[in-house]
Amino acid sequence: MDAGQILEQARDALTVRRVFGEPIQRDGVLVVPVAKLMGGAGSGSGEEGAGGGWGGAAVPAGVYVIDGQDVRWRPAIDLNRAILGGQIALVVGLLVLRSILRSRRRRI
């Protein structure tokens, strides 16, 4: 498989249909799911032969909610990332507090 074929496969896989899912309609409200796509491809050749490949990932970004003339964006919430961010903030806060308390003890 050459570089052109690899890039063609990647281009076919990372299409608009992957970003915008199939719309869902219920009770006059249209919901259009949206994803964030990331991908990459590469190939190379040398004295021993040639090779290549590509990879991609899709992450939910949110949905567009269309109700009559009203269009709203509802972002997807990554709960794991939010929890990790809170834990990091807590650890940093505790380290700062410890540093402040140590510096006060040295003055006394």
N, C-alpha and C positions, 0 to 999 in steps of 0.2 A: 504494500500500500504506500503510495507516494504522498508527499505533503499536500498536493492539490486535492486528493481524495479525502484526506483527514480533515482539511479545512471545509470541504463540501459537506461532510457528515456533521461537523460541528455547526455549520450554518443552518443545516436542515433541522437540527435538534433544538437550537436556540432561536425559535421563531416567536412572533407576536402571540401565537396561540398558547405558548408556554407562559407568557407574561400575563395575559388576560385570559382567565379561565372561562368556561362556558357560563353565560349569564343565567341567573335563576330568577324566575318571575313568579310572584305569588301575591294575590290580593292587590293588584295594581302597582306593586312595588318591584322594581328591577334591581337586582344585586349583581354586580360584576366583580368577581374576585381578581386580585392583582398580586403578582409575585415579583420578587427581585431576583434576577438571574445573574450568575457569575460564571465565567467559563474561560478556558484557555486551551491552547493547542501548541504542539511543538513536534518537530521531527529533526532527524539528523542522519548523517551517513559517515562512514569511515572505511578504513581498510577491511574491517571484519564484517561489514554489512551495513544495513540501514534500519531505522525504526522510527516510530512516532506514535503519537496518541493524543487524546484530548479528554477533557473532563469538564463537568459543569455541575452547578448546584442551584437549586431554587429554594427561596425562603419566602413564606407568606409576608406580604407587605400590608395588606388590608383589603378593603372593598369599597367600591363606589355604590352608594345607595341612591337610586333615582326614583323619586316619588312625584309623579306629575312633572312640574317644571323645576322642582327642587332637587339639586344634586349635592350630596354630602359625601365627604371622605371619612371613613372609619378605619384608622390604622390598626394593624394587628399588634398585639402586645406580646413581647417575648418575656414571659414571666421568669424564666431561668436567668436571663440577662439582668432583669430588674433586681432579682434577689442577689445575684453576684455583685452588682454595683452597690447595693446596700451593705453587704458584708465588707466590701473593700473600704467604703466610707467609714464604717464602724471601726475597723482596724486602724485606719489612719487617724481617726479621732482619738482612739485610746492611746496611740503612740504619742500624739501631740500632748495629750493630757499628762501622760507619764513624764514627758520631757519638761513640761511646765512645773510639775510638782517637784521633780528633782532639782531644778534650778532654784526654786524657792527654799528647799531644804539646805542648799549650799550657802545661801545668804544668811541663814540663821545661825 
